[in-house]
Amino acid sequence: MKKNFKKLGLFAFVTLGSIQLTTAQKAPQLGKAPVDEVIKAMTVEEKVDLLVGPGMPGYAGLVPLEGEPDVRVLGQAGGNEEVNRLGIPKTVFADGPAGLRIQPKRENNPNTYYATAFPVGTALASSWNTELIEKVGKAMGEEVKEYGVDVLLAPALNIHRNPLNGRNFEYYSEDPLVAGKIASAYVKGIQSHDVGTSIKHFAANNQETNRLSVNAHITERAMREIYLRGFEITVKESNPWTIMTAYNKINGVYASANEDLLTTVLRDEWGYKGLVMTDWFGGYPGFDAIMTEDNSSDVIAQMEAGNDLLMPGTKSQKAALIKAIKEGQVDEAAIDRNIRNILNYILKTPTVANYKYSDKPDLKDHAKVTRNAATEGMVLLKNNEKTLPFTNKKGTVAVFGDTSYDFIAGGTGSGDVNEAYTVSLIEGLTNAGYTIDKDLQNAYVPFVKEATAKEMKRRKEEGGLLASVQRIPEMPLAKEMLAEKAASSEVAIITIGRNAGEQHDRKVNNDFYLGQDEIKMINTVSDAFHAEGKKVVVILNIGGVIETASWKDKVDAILLAWQAGQEGGNSVADVLSGVKNPSGKLTMTFPMDYNNDPTAANFPGVPANDPKEVFYKEGVYVGYRYFNTFNVKPSYEFGFGESYTTFEYSDLKLSKTNFEDKIEISVKVKNTGKVAGKEVVQVYVSAPAKMVDKPSEELRSFGKTKVLKSGESETLKFTLKAKDLASFIDAKSAWVAEKGTYTVRVGASSLNILLTEEFTLTNDITAEKVNNTFDLDVEMETLKN
């Protein structure tokens, strides 16, 4: 009996084990079974775990709390939740866009995990060099992959609608073609390493003030021609793995719950197949709601609109969604569609491929990439009497301005990077062989250190990462000291610095306009040095547009260095010394006065102290489209940038004079100066305007020459198709190229047109028929030409 019992027990154990094994075998595994079979096997709770993110353990260096899961990459912004039963792993998202943003140090770990701080978006775009941007993307992509990250939450390509947007430094341009082409190259570079990107913020996230809830009233034409066009180019040309929706509302509907945006346009019209996720806590009306997790009412609308993944995910969202699915309150087909998009994304990741990341990307090589990229994006705004390059290294250089001694590598917030070092301007100049005046250095260093400490203390007391950035006051300069330095130094360098970031827009006074302390510094330094026959050079270490018209005539040269990344000081020195010839050009307009900007009266919205609504009354007349069309003189126009050499444009040729389906354009560019350099060639088109009013001209293509030696030439070629010539016609819900005469304007800036030719369209061409979308929720008159 005893023996038989043992046999029975063994039989029961084996039978039970077989049942368990069979059950496990029947659970389809992601990557082995078809995706739809995996979805069919999921419980409601498992579906919701996948649709709602796991929160933010490990973000910004926070050690996961007790009970929270360990994180793969400390500092990661988030990722998707895992479903172990079905073989669905966690993947990792991390911030960009000026480089990978993770924590460089970990507890009980002697290793470091620094990433490269690349130039900010405005600097990269100002290179107008898509090949260069793709190389930058490849360097970033290697760091993403080798640090165990699956998706970089970048690039950001919203339009510079207004100069005061706090995140303009992350974005590329006031022009959607530039934004789209630069973003597309960036995505191609990163994704060449089989890791993903997340283009953002989709769409019309053009301000930080009340960004979580502000209602942007925008016509369909402005949406399609200005605010969506760059995204469209990027989606169609580079197929980003993911897209991040914006916080704001568009005509009364949150972007993350906007079916017109996420399904009709993105999926149906553009054919996008990737993953769509919210920005972090997107859909909340404010931070009070975030803290109380009162977001349960939004999840159904977001799911059904086509927002696949809610990030970073909260308990209230999960509870609300489980309830909605079980009670039949949400479209089950939409739920399964969203899960399918998430699973298809996961299947592409290094995580699923079990990639053995090294935690050792080639940071030394990437430092070279960022140094070169920064120099090519720098814009020479002024250079009287060949002040630059400054090659005299025998005497001393008098360096003024707080920022000279605390050079700004990049902006704040999610656009920041934890780099191993930042090369200051002083270090860069010293590395290049210049001798810095020690008296000035000894006075500035402690002053800047103390003032910076006070500013950091203020920010910490006012909210830390969420506090606004304020510049520190300039060190007072004694008249006698200035006279002495003007006599003893060879040249004066003044740095003007600005910084900004998430949560806050910039201010008009003491930010867009220079402060009185900065004006006094420029005036007194210029007077003293000019009295001695010495030159004054201004370096602009800024992320976005500032006022220049009132002071630019007081100095001899102005170099717009942007926020140039961790090698910034070396990059500036490369240009100042002539090792590199600046070839950057503005991708935005510098107005004479803030109130000249067409959006000034409608930014950041109403009521002014706490805007709930913002009206895009300028319509399509953003940036140069307004300044050129309405003959408003800028301080520096879109596309402007000087060089140490000169270029001649000639032989503008069109492949035909009667447009059918496309037209090819060629132009010859010759270096007529003595210094090797590159030139950005811009192709603008003026179109017939009978169906609808249009800007006087619009950028339709651009290109950059190779390095041309003195006397060397290159012929650049461009192709324009019907969509490139078309405007959006509301009444037809179509992109239409009107019949009539078109003028091709080729030049070195939007106002420096050097060659023109004409061609005709015999008949109207409907380049694309689309759906009727983005109905205005209020009546609004827009600016007309």
PECOR-V706376 format. One record per pair of residues at least 4 apart in sequence whose ideal C-beta (glycine too) atoms are under 6 Angstrom apart, sorted by the first residue. I is the first residue (numbers start at 0). J is the second residue. If there is no record, write none. Layout:
BEGIN
i = [I & I]
j = [J & J]
END
This chain:
BEGIN
i = [26 & 27 & 27 & 27 & 27 & 28 & 28 & 29 & 29 & 29 & 29 & 30 & 32 & 32 & 34 & 34 & 37 & 38 & 38 & 41 & 41 & 43 & 43 & 43 & 45 & 46 & 47 & 47 & 47 & 47 & 48 & 49 & 49 & 51 & 51 & 51 & 51 & 52 & 52 & 52 & 52 & 53 & 53 & 54 & 54 & 55 & 55 & 56 & 56 & 56 & 57 & 57 & 57 & 57 & 58 & 60 & 60 & 63 & 70 & 71 & 71 & 72 & 72 & 72 & 72 & 73 & 73 & 74 & 74 & 75 & 75 & 76 & 76 & 76 & 77 & 77 & 77 & 78 & 78 & 78 & 78 & 79 & 81 & 81 & 81 & 82 & 88 & 90 & 90 & 90 & 90 & 91 & 91 & 92 & 92 & 93 & 93 & 93 & 94 & 94 & 94 & 95 & 95 & 95 & 96 & 96 & 96 & 96 & 97 & 97 & 97 & 97 & 97 & 98 & 98 & 98 & 98 & 98 & 99 & 99 & 99 & 100 & 101 & 103 & 103 & 103 & 103 & 113 & 113 & 114 & 114 & 115 & 115 & 115 & 116 & 116 & 116 & 116 & 116 & 116 & 117 & 117 & 117 & 118 & 118 & 118 & 118 & 118 & 118 & 118 & 119 & 119 & 119 & 119 & 119 & 120 & 120 & 120 & 121 & 121 & 122 & 122 & 122 & 123 & 123 & 124 & 124 & 124 & 124 & 125 & 125 & 125 & 125 & 126 & 126 & 126 & 126 & 127 & 127 & 127 & 127 & 128 & 129 & 129 & 131 & 131 & 132 & 132 & 132 & 133 & 133 & 133 & 135 & 136 & 136 & 136 & 136 & 137 & 137 & 138 & 138 & 139 & 140 & 140 & 140 & 141 & 141 & 141 & 142 & 142 & 143 & 143 & 143 & 144 & 144 & 144 & 145 & 145 & 145 & 147 & 149 & 149 & 149 & 150 & 150 & 150 & 151 & 151 & 152 & 154 & 154 & 155 & 155 & 155 & 156 & 156 & 156 & 156 & 157 & 157 & 157 & 157 & 158 & 158 & 159 & 159 & 159 & 159 & 160 & 160 & 160 & 161 & 161 & 162 & 163 & 163 & 164 & 164 & 164 & 165 & 165 & 165 & 165 & 165 & 167 & 168 & 168 & 168 & 169 & 171 & 171 & 172 & 172 & 172 & 173 & 173 & 173 & 174 & 175 & 175 & 175 & 175 & 176 & 177 & 178 & 179 & 179 & 179 & 182 & 183 & 183 & 183 & 183 & 186 & 186 & 186 & 186 & 187 & 189 & 195 & 195 & 196 & 197 & 197 & 198 & 198 & 198 & 199 & 200 & 200 & 200 & 200 & 201 & 201 & 201 & 201 & 202 & 202 & 202 & 203 & 203 & 203 & 204 & 204 & 206 & 206 & 207 & 207 & 207 & 208 & 208 & 208 & 209 & 209 & 210 & 210 & 211 & 211 & 211 & 212 & 213 & 213 & 213 & 213 & 214 & 214 & 214 & 215 & 215 & 215 & 216 & 216 & 216 & 217 & 217 & 217 & 218 & 219 & 219 & 220 & 220 & 220 & 221 & 221 & 221 & 221 & 222 & 222 & 222 & 223 & 223 & 224 & 224 & 224 & 225 & 225 & 227 & 231 & 232 & 233 & 234 & 234 & 240 & 241 & 241 & 241 & 242 & 243 & 243 & 244 & 244 & 244 & 244 & 244 & 245 & 246 & 246 & 248 & 248 & 249 & 249 & 250 & 250 & 250 & 251 & 252 & 253 & 255 & 255 & 255 & 255 & 255 & 256 & 256 & 256 & 257 & 258 & 258 & 259 & 259 & 259 & 260 & 261 & 261 & 261 & 261 & 261 & 262 & 262 & 263 & 263 & 263 & 264 & 265 & 265 & 266 & 268 & 274 & 274 & 274 & 274 & 275 & 275 & 276 & 276 & 277 & 277 & 277 & 277 & 279 & 279 & 280 & 282 & 282 & 283 & 283 & 283 & 284 & 288 & 292 & 292 & 294 & 294 & 295 & 295 & 297 & 298 & 298 & 298 & 299 & 299 & 301 & 302 & 302 & 303 & 303 & 307 & 307 & 307 & 308 & 309 & 322 & 323 & 323 & 324 & 346 & 349 & 366 & 369 & 369 & 370 & 370 & 370 & 373 & 373 & 373 & 374 & 374 & 374 & 374 & 375 & 376 & 377 & 377 & 377 & 377 & 378 & 378 & 378 & 378 & 379 & 379 & 379 & 380 & 380 & 380 & 381 & 381 & 382 & 382 & 382 & 382 & 383 & 386 & 386 & 386 & 387 & 388 & 388 & 389 & 389 & 390 & 391 & 392 & 392 & 394 & 395 & 395 & 395 & 396 & 396 & 396 & 397 & 397 & 397 & 397 & 397 & 398 & 398 & 398 & 399 & 399 & 400 & 400 & 401 & 401 & 401 & 402 & 402 & 402 & 403 & 403 & 404 & 404 & 404 & 405 & 406 & 406 & 406 & 406 & 406 & 407 & 407 & 407 & 407 & 408 & 408 & 408 & 408 & 409 & 410 & 410 & 410 & 410 & 411 & 411 & 411 & 412 & 412 & 418 & 421 & 422 & 422 & 422 & 422 & 422 & 423 & 424 & 424 & 425 & 426 & 427 & 427 & 427 & 427 & 428 & 428 & 431 & 431 & 435 & 436 & 437 & 439 & 443 & 443 & 446 & 447 & 450 & 454 & 458 & 459 & 461 & 462 & 465 & 467 & 468 & 468 & 472 & 473 & 473 & 473 & 476 & 476 & 481 & 481 & 482 & 484 & 485 & 485 & 485 & 485 & 486 & 490 & 491 & 491 & 491 & 492 & 493 & 493 & 494 & 494 & 495 & 496 & 497 & 499 & 499 & 504 & 505 & 506 & 507 & 507 & 508 & 509 & 511 & 511 & 511 & 512 & 513 & 513 & 519 & 520 & 521 & 521 & 521 & 525 & 525 & 525 & 525 & 528 & 528 & 534 & 535 & 535 & 536 & 537 & 537 & 538 & 538 & 539 & 540 & 541 & 542 & 544 & 544 & 547 & 547 & 547 & 548 & 548 & 560 & 563 & 563 & 566 & 572 & 573 & 573 & 574 & 574 & 580 & 580 & 580 & 582 & 583 & 584 & 584 & 584 & 585 & 585 & 585 & 588 & 588 & 588 & 588 & 588 & 589 & 589 & 589 & 590 & 590 & 590 & 591 & 591 & 593 & 594 & 595 & 597 & 597 & 597 & 598 & 598 & 601 & 601 & 603 & 604 & 604 & 604 & 605 & 605 & 614 & 616 & 617 & 618 & 618 & 620 & 620 & 620 & 623 & 623 & 623 & 624 & 625 & 626 & 626 & 627 & 627 & 628 & 628 & 628 & 635 & 636 & 636 & 636 & 637 & 638 & 638 & 638 & 639 & 642 & 643 & 644 & 644 & 644 & 644 & 645 & 645 & 646 & 646 & 647 & 647 & 648 & 648 & 648 & 648 & 649 & 650 & 651 & 651 & 651 & 651 & 652 & 653 & 653 & 653 & 653 & 654 & 654 & 656 & 657 & 658 & 658 & 658 & 661 & 661 & 662 & 663 & 664 & 665 & 665 & 666 & 666 & 667 & 667 & 668 & 668 & 668 & 669 & 670 & 670 & 670 & 673 & 675 & 675 & 677 & 677 & 677 & 678 & 679 & 680 & 680 & 681 & 681 & 682 & 682 & 682 & 682 & 683 & 683 & 683 & 684 & 684 & 684 & 685 & 685 & 686 & 686 & 687 & 687 & 688 & 688 & 690 & 690 & 691 & 691 & 692 & 692 & 693 & 696 & 699 & 699 & 700 & 702 & 704 & 707 & 719 & 721 & 721 & 721 & 722 & 722 & 724 & 725 & 725 & 725 & 725 & 727 & 728 & 728 & 732 & 732 & 733 & 733 & 734 & 734 & 735 & 735 & 736 & 736 & 737 & 738 & 738 & 738 & 740 & 740 & 741 & 742 & 742 & 743 & 744 & 744 & 745 & 746 & 746 & 746 & 747 & 775]
j = [84 & 32 & 36 & 37 & 40 & 32 & 86 & 37 & 85 & 86 & 87 & 351 & 36 & 37 & 339 & 342 & 85 & 335 & 338 & 45 & 46 & 321 & 324 & 325 & 82 & 338 & 51 & 317 & 320 & 321 & 80 & 338 & 341 & 309 & 312 & 316 & 317 & 77 & 310 & 311 & 312 & 80 & 312 & 311 & 312 & 77 & 311 & 63 & 67 & 70 & 63 & 70 & 73 & 75 & 76 & 74 & 102 & 67 & 75 & 91 & 147 & 91 & 101 & 147 & 148 & 102 & 105 & 101 & 102 & 91 & 93 & 92 & 93 & 94 & 92 & 310 & 311 & 89 & 90 & 91 & 92 & 90 & 87 & 88 & 89 & 87 & 350 & 149 & 345 & 348 & 350 & 148 & 149 & 150 & 152 & 99 & 101 & 148 & 100 & 152 & 413 & 151 & 152 & 153 & 153 & 154 & 155 & 169 & 117 & 119 & 409 & 414 & 416 & 114 & 115 & 116 & 117 & 416 & 114 & 142 & 143 & 416 & 112 & 111 & 112 & 113 & 417 & 418 & 419 & 142 & 416 & 362 & 365 & 369 & 408 & 409 & 416 & 418 & 564 & 565 & 135 & 369 & 564 & 122 & 123 & 372 & 373 & 376 & 563 & 564 & 168 & 409 & 410 & 542 & 562 & 169 & 170 & 171 & 168 & 561 & 376 & 561 & 563 & 132 & 376 & 171 & 172 & 181 & 586 & 376 & 378 & 583 & 586 & 131 & 375 & 376 & 583 & 584 & 679 & 701 & 703 & 703 & 180 & 184 & 372 & 375 & 181 & 184 & 185 & 184 & 187 & 188 & 372 & 140 & 185 & 188 & 189 & 188 & 191 & 365 & 368 & 189 & 189 & 192 & 194 & 145 & 192 & 360 & 146 & 360 & 148 & 151 & 194 & 192 & 194 & 349 & 356 & 357 & 360 & 356 & 348 & 349 & 350 & 195 & 197 & 241 & 189 & 196 & 197 & 182 & 185 & 169 & 170 & 199 & 171 & 178 & 182 & 229 & 170 & 200 & 204 & 205 & 225 & 226 & 167 & 170 & 173 & 587 & 205 & 598 & 621 & 598 & 602 & 544 & 504 & 505 & 205 & 206 & 504 & 207 & 499 & 503 & 504 & 505 & 543 & 410 & 542 & 543 & 414 & 178 & 181 & 177 & 178 & 586 & 587 & 621 & 622 & 698 & 179 & 225 & 228 & 229 & 698 & 586 & 229 & 229 & 232 & 233 & 233 & 232 & 233 & 236 & 237 & 190 & 196 & 237 & 239 & 237 & 196 & 240 & 241 & 239 & 241 & 243 & 233 & 239 & 242 & 243 & 204 & 243 & 245 & 278 & 230 & 242 & 244 & 245 & 226 & 227 & 245 & 215 & 226 & 249 & 245 & 247 & 504 & 603 & 502 & 503 & 504 & 504 & 603 & 610 & 213 & 610 & 246 & 247 & 246 & 283 & 285 & 284 & 247 & 604 & 610 & 613 & 248 & 251 & 612 & 247 & 249 & 613 & 614 & 777 & 779 & 221 & 222 & 615 & 781 & 729 & 773 & 224 & 727 & 729 & 225 & 615 & 618 & 619 & 226 & 227 & 773 & 227 & 727 & 228 & 619 & 727 & 619 & 621 & 231 & 269 & 236 & 237 & 269 & 271 & 273 & 273 & 274 & 276 & 275 & 276 & 278 & 254 & 255 & 277 & 281 & 306 & 254 & 278 & 281 & 252 & 253 & 254 & 257 & 773 & 775 & 776 & 776 & 257 & 282 & 277 & 281 & 282 & 301 & 306 & 300 & 301 & 304 & 304 & 262 & 304 & 263 & 772 & 773 & 264 & 265 & 275 & 304 & 305 & 306 & 266 & 305 & 267 & 770 & 772 & 268 & 269 & 271 & 271 & 769 & 307 & 340 & 341 & 344 & 306 & 307 & 308 & 310 & 281 & 306 & 309 & 310 & 310 & 311 & 289 & 297 & 301 & 288 & 289 & 294 & 288 & 293 & 313 & 315 & 315 & 316 & 315 & 319 & 301 & 316 & 319 & 320 & 323 & 329 & 306 & 329 & 333 & 330 & 333 & 337 & 340 & 341 & 341 & 316 & 326 & 328 & 329 & 329 & 351 & 354 & 566 & 564 & 566 & 566 & 569 & 570 & 563 & 564 & 570 & 570 & 573 & 574 & 579 & 582 & 583 & 560 & 574 & 581 & 583 & 559 & 583 & 585 & 640 & 558 & 581 & 641 & 557 & 559 & 635 & 556 & 557 & 386 & 387 & 556 & 641 & 555 & 534 & 555 & 556 & 556 & 576 & 577 & 490 & 575 & 577 & 489 & 432 & 433 & 489 & 434 & 436 & 488 & 433 & 435 & 490 & 436 & 439 & 484 & 488 & 491 & 403 & 435 & 492 & 493 & 524 & 493 & 494 & 447 & 471 & 473 & 494 & 496 & 540 & 424 & 494 & 443 & 444 & 447 & 447 & 423 & 424 & 540 & 567 & 568 & 496 & 498 & 540 & 562 & 421 & 564 & 565 & 567 & 562 & 414 & 499 & 500 & 542 & 415 & 468 & 500 & 500 & 501 & 565 & 565 & 426 & 427 & 566 & 568 & 569 & 568 & 568 & 571 & 435 & 568 & 568 & 569 & 571 & 572 & 433 & 572 & 572 & 576 & 440 & 488 & 441 & 443 & 447 & 474 & 474 & 451 & 471 & 471 & 466 & 463 & 466 & 466 & 502 & 503 & 498 & 499 & 516 & 516 & 517 & 520 & 481 & 523 & 523 & 527 & 527 & 488 & 527 & 528 & 531 & 533 & 531 & 534 & 524 & 528 & 535 & 536 & 524 & 537 & 538 & 540 & 539 & 540 & 541 & 505 & 542 & 603 & 510 & 510 & 511 & 593 & 512 & 514 & 545 & 546 & 593 & 546 & 517 & 518 & 523 & 524 & 525 & 550 & 553 & 529 & 535 & 553 & 554 & 533 & 535 & 555 & 554 & 555 & 556 & 554 & 557 & 558 & 560 & 559 & 560 & 545 & 562 & 587 & 589 & 551 & 589 & 634 & 591 & 634 & 571 & 567 & 570 & 570 & 576 & 578 & 579 & 579 & 581 & 643 & 674 & 676 & 677 & 640 & 638 & 640 & 679 & 635 & 637 & 639 & 622 & 623 & 626 & 633 & 637 & 633 & 634 & 635 & 595 & 596 & 633 & 595 & 634 & 599 & 599 & 631 & 617 & 620 & 625 & 602 & 617 & 614 & 616 & 610 & 610 & 612 & 613 & 610 & 612 & 779 & 781 & 782 & 781 & 782 & 624 & 625 & 782 & 627 & 637 & 749 & 694 & 629 & 631 & 633 & 695 & 749 & 694 & 695 & 784 & 639 & 748 & 749 & 750 & 749 & 681 & 748 & 749 & 748 & 676 & 674 & 670 & 672 & 674 & 676 & 671 & 672 & 668 & 678 & 669 & 671 & 666 & 668 & 753 & 754 & 667 & 667 & 666 & 745 & 754 & 756 & 665 & 662 & 664 & 756 & 758 & 662 & 663 & 758 & 759 & 662 & 758 & 760 & 718 & 720 & 719 & 718 & 717 & 714 & 716 & 715 & 745 & 712 & 714 & 678 & 704 & 713 & 712 & 707 & 709 & 711 & 709 & 706 & 708 & 703 & 704 & 706 & 704 & 703 & 702 & 715 & 701 & 746 & 699 & 700 & 717 & 745 & 696 & 698 & 744 & 699 & 741 & 743 & 696 & 742 & 693 & 741 & 737 & 739 & 692 & 693 & 728 & 737 & 726 & 728 & 783 & 784 & 726 & 744 & 719 & 723 & 717 & 715 & 713 & 711 & 723 & 736 & 764 & 766 & 734 & 766 & 736 & 734 & 735 & 736 & 766 & 734 & 733 & 735 & 769 & 771 & 765 & 768 & 766 & 767 & 763 & 765 & 764 & 766 & 763 & 760 & 762 & 763 & 757 & 759 & 758 & 755 & 757 & 756 & 752 & 755 & 754 & 751 & 752 & 753 & 751 & 779]
END
